């Protein structure tokens, strides 16, 4: 990914599609990914879709992700500040933000802290709540030790996260067609649903390769600590000025659908602020699930058209 150096010493890794620099003649969507995901990989199903051909698609990796560097400590407001500066450095003063999971939390901080830069928010599979003691314990007591046991993280630790993240288990390492194994081609596709089949083999291999870079203090411990330290936005969402589309999987086990319902209930009422519930096929990162992508992308594009038509 290209690197963008800011005046404050931060260097952000990012992608820009279809051009190396966003065109001033097109509206811009900023994509912010889930924890331990890389923007240019996670959002391939969106920026490569012809539905978004009329938009600049830009994605930044927050601290602890991709090749972004420059802060030894950070929180989500720091990420929001750096990313807004990054957009300005690319010549984009106002934009839509599409954030999934922890990227949705950063998106909320952008909307709340930088209303003049925010045309609208698409919050997908995220929450407005601070992590509770139970979730915090899972992150600190299981994820950090498991993912930092070796470099790269052990396959069994990575594979344990696949059903909740992508709605299906990964193919066992010793079987053909395993993204975690030798990636041998499969003669006949299995009838059993796997992460490889749910996401698509090529894209899932890229996701796995990226996950294997997330080990150690800078790539796991610090991002997790920033996540569990986020105070939530539930007492602040009433101050959002931009229209908001909330998209949530009905069967999301990471942030159950009531998290999306709560976000909608806390937002100022408006013509373009709404909640759309989708069959997420058991996944949390629904924007990469092949069966979900067509409806998710269409829903997003139709909402963008409405909002732009009304002058946002």
C-alpha positions in Angstrom: 0.0 0.0 0.0 1.1 3.6 -0.6 2.3 5.6 2.4 1.2 9.2 3.3 3.3 11.3 5.6 1.5 13.8 7.8 3.0 17.0 9.3 2.6 15.5 12.8 5.1 12.7 12.1 2.5 10.0 11.5 2.7 7.9 8.4 -0.5 6.3 7.2 -0.9 3.4 4.8 -3.8 3.8 2.5 -5.4 2.8 -0.8 -7.1 4.9 -3.4 -9.4 3.6 -6.2 -9.9 4.0 -9.1 -7.1 6.6 -9.3 -3.9 7.0 -7.3 -5.3 10.3 -5.9 -9.0 11.0 -5.4 -10.6 13.0 -8.2 -12.3 16.2 -7.2 -15.1 15.4 -9.7 -16.3 12.4 -7.8 -17.8 12.0 -4.2 -15.5 10.1 -1.9 -16.1 7.1 0.4 -13.6 6.5 3.2 -13.4 2.9 4.2 -12.3 1.8 7.7 -11.9 -1.8 8.5 -12.4 -4.3 11.3 -9.8 -5.1 14.0 -6.7 -6.8 12.5 -8.0 -6.3 8.9 -6.3 -4.2 6.2 -8.4 -1.7 4.3 -7.2 -2.5 0.8 -8.0 -6.2 1.4 -11.2 -6.1 3.4 -13.0 -3.7 1.1 -12.1 -5.4 -2.3 -15.8 -6.5 -2.6 -16.8 -2.8 -2.4 -14.3 -0.8 -4.4 -14.1 -3.4 -7.2 -17.8 -3.4 -7.6 -19.1 -1.5 -10.6 -21.8 0.0 -8.3 -19.2 2.3 -6.8 -17.6 3.2 -10.2 -18.7 6.8 -9.8 -17.0 7.3 -6.4 -13.5 7.7 -5.1 -12.9 4.8 -2.7 -10.2 5.5 -0.2 -9.1 3.4 2.8 -6.7 4.2 5.6 -5.2 1.7 8.1 -5.4 3.1 11.7 -2.6 2.7 14.1 -1.7 -1.0 14.7 -2.7 -1.9 11.2 -1.1 -2.1 7.8 2.1 -0.1 7.6 0.8 2.9 9.6 3.3 4.3 12.1 4.1 7.3 14.2 2.3 7.0 17.5 3.6 4.9 20.4 0.2 5.3 22.2 -3.1 6.2 20.6 -6.8 6.1 21.1 -9.7 6.2 18.6 -9.8 10.0 18.7 -6.1 10.0 17.6 -7.0 7.6 14.8 -9.9 9.9 13.7 -7.7 13.0 13.8 -4.9 11.4 11.8 -7.3 9.9 9.2 -9.1 13.3 8.7 -5.7 14.9 8.2 -4.8 12.1 5.7 -8.0 12.9 3.7 -7.1 16.6 3.6 -3.6 15.7 2.4 -5.2 13.8 -0.4 -7.3 16.8 -1.3 -10.6 15.6 0.1 -12.3 18.0 2.5 -15.7 16.3 2.9 -16.5 12.6 2.5 -18.7 9.6 3.4 -17.3 7.2 6.0 -18.0 3.4 5.7 -16.7 1.8 8.9 -17.1 -1.9 10.0 -16.6 -3.2 13.6 -13.8 -1.2 15.2 -13.6 0.9 12.0 -17.2 1.9 12.8 -16.1 3.2 16.2 -13.5 5.4 14.5 -16.1 6.5 12.0 -18.3 7.6 14.9 -15.4 9.6 16.3 -14.9 11.3 12.8 -18.6 12.1 12.6 -18.7 13.5 16.1 -15.4 15.3 16.0 -15.3 16.5 12.4 -18.9 17.3 11.4 -17.8 19.7 8.6 -15.8 16.8 7.0 -18.6 14.2 7.3 -21.2 13.9 4.5 -22.6 10.8 6.0 -21.8 7.6 7.9 -22.3 3.9 7.0 -21.9 2.0 10.3 -21.7 -1.8 9.6 -21.6 -4.4 12.3 -20.4 -2.0 15.0 -21.4 -0.7 18.4 -21.8 2.4 20.4 -21.0 0.7 23.7 -17.8 0.4 25.7 -16.5 -3.1 25.9 -17.9 -4.8 29.0 -15.8 -6.8 31.5 -16.6 -10.1 29.8 -15.5 -9.0 26.3 -12.5 -7.2 27.8 -11.4 -10.4 29.5 -11.7 -12.4 26.2 -9.5 -9.9 24.5 -6.9 -9.6 27.2 -6.9 -13.1 28.6 -7.3 -15.1 25.4 -6.7 -13.1 22.2 -3.5 -11.3 23.2 -1.7 -14.3 24.7 -2.9 -16.6 21.9 -1.9 -14.3 19.0 1.5 -13.3 20.6 2.6 -16.8 21.5 4.6 -17.1 18.3 5.5 -14.9 15.3 3.4 -15.3 13.1 0.5 -16.2 15.4 -0.3 -19.9 15.7 -2.7 -21.2 13.1 -5.0 -22.7 15.7 -5.4 -19.3 17.3 -6.2 -17.6 14.0 -8.5 -20.4 12.9 -10.5 -20.2 16.1 -11.6 -16.7 15.2 -13.0 -17.6 11.7 -16.5 -18.9 12.6 -17.4 -15.7 14.5 -15.7 -13.3 12.0 -16.8 -15.0 8.7 -19.6 -17.3 9.7 -17.9 -20.6 8.9 -14.8 -22.6 10.0 -11.7 -22.5 7.9 -10.8 -25.7 6.0 -8.4 -27.9 8.1 -4.8 -27.3 7.3 -4.1 -30.8 6.1 -7.0 -30.7 3.5 -6.8 -29.4 -0.1 -8.2 -25.9 -0.5 -7.0 -24.7 3.0 -6.0 -21.1 3.1 -4.0 -21.9 6.2 -2.3 -25.0 4.6 -0.4 -25.4 1.4 -3.3 -23.9 -0.7 -3.5 -26.8 -3.0 -6.3 -26.5 -5.6 -9.5 -28.4 -4.9 -10.7 -30.8 -7.6 -14.4 -30.8 -6.5 -15.8 -28.2 -4.2 -16.9 -29.5 -0.8 -20.6 -29.2 0.1 -19.6 -28.1 3.6 -19.5 -24.3 4.0 -16.1 -23.0 5.0 -14.5 -19.6 5.3 -12.8 -20.2 2.0 -16.2 -20.7 0.3 -18.0 -18.0 2.2 -15.4 -15.3 1.4 -13.9 -16.7 -1.8 -10.5 -18.5 -1.8 -8.4 -15.7 -3.3 -9.6 -13.0 -1.0 -9.5 -15.2 2.0 -5.9 -16.1 1.4 -5.1 -12.4 1.4 -6.9 -12.0 4.7 -5.0 -14.9 6.2 -1.7 -13.4 5.0 -2.5 -10.1 6.6 -3.7 -11.8 9.9 -0.3 -13.5 10.1 1.3 -10.0 10.4 -0.6 -9.2 13.6 1.6 -10.3 16.3 3.4 -8.6 19.2 2.9 -5.3 21.1 2.3 -2.9 18.1 0.1 -5.2 16.0 -2.0 -6.9 18.7 -1.6 -5.6 22.3 -1.8 -1.9 21.5 -4.8 -2.2 19.1 -6.7 -4.4 21.6 -6.0 -2.0 24.4 -7.2 0.9 22.3 -10.4 -1.0 21.6 -11.2 -1.9 25.2 -10.3 1.6 26.4 -12.8 3.2 24.0 -15.4 4.9 26.2 -18.2 4.3 23.7 -20.3 6.9 22.0 -23.8 6.1 23.4 -24.0 9.3 25.4 -22.8 11.4 22.4 -24.6 10.0 19.3 -27.4 12.5 19.7 -24.9 15.2 18.6 -24.2 13.7 15.2 -25.0 16.1 12.4 -24.6 13.8 9.3 -27.1 11.2 8.1 -26.4 7.7 9.1 -27.0 4.3 7.6 -26.7 1.5 10.1 -26.2 -2.0 8.6 -26.1 -5.0 10.9 -26.2 -8.8 10.5 -29.1 -10.4 12.1 -26.9 -13.3 13.3 -23.8 -11.4 14.3 -22.4 -13.1 17.4 -19.6 -10.5 18.0 -21.9 -7.5 18.2 -25.5 -8.9 18.3 -28.1 -7.0 16.3 -29.3 -5.1 19.4 -26.1 -3.1 19.1 -27.2 -1.8 15.7 -30.7 -1.2 17.1 -29.3 0.8 19.9 -27.2 3.0 17.6 -30.3 3.8 15.5 -32.3 4.6 18.6 -29.7 7.1 19.9 -29.3 9.0 16.6 -31.1 12.2 15.8 -34.2 11.3 13.7 -33.9 12.2 10.0 -35.0 11.2 6.6 -31.8 9.4 5.8 -31.0 7.9 9.1 -32.1 4.2 9.3 -31.2 0.7 10.2 -31.0 -2.1 7.7 -30.8 -5.7 9.0 -29.3 -8.3 6.7 -28.9 -12.0 6.9 -25.2 -12.0 7.6 -24.8 -15.8 7.3 -23.4 -15.9 10.8 -20.6 -13.5 10.1 -19.4 -10.4 11.8 -17.3 -9.0 8.9 -20.3 -9.2 6.5 -18.9 -7.0 3.8 -16.7 -9.8 2.5 -19.3 -12.6 2.6 -20.2 -13.5 -1.0 -23.9 -14.1 -0.3 -24.2 -10.8 1.5 -22.1 -8.5 -0.7 -24.8 -7.9 -3.4 -27.5 -6.7 -1.0 -25.0 -4.8 1.2 -23.5 -2.9 -1.8 -26.9 -2.2 -3.3 -28.3 -0.9 0.0 -25.2 1.3 0.4 -25.3 2.7 -3.1 -29.0 3.4 -3.0 -28.6 5.3 0.3 -25.7 7.3 -1.0 -27.7 8.3 -4.1 -30.5 9.5 -1.8 -28.3 11.5 0.4 -26.3 13.1 -2.4 -29.6 14.0 -4.2 -30.7 15.8 -1.1 -27.6 17.9 -1.0 -25.4 16.3 1.6 
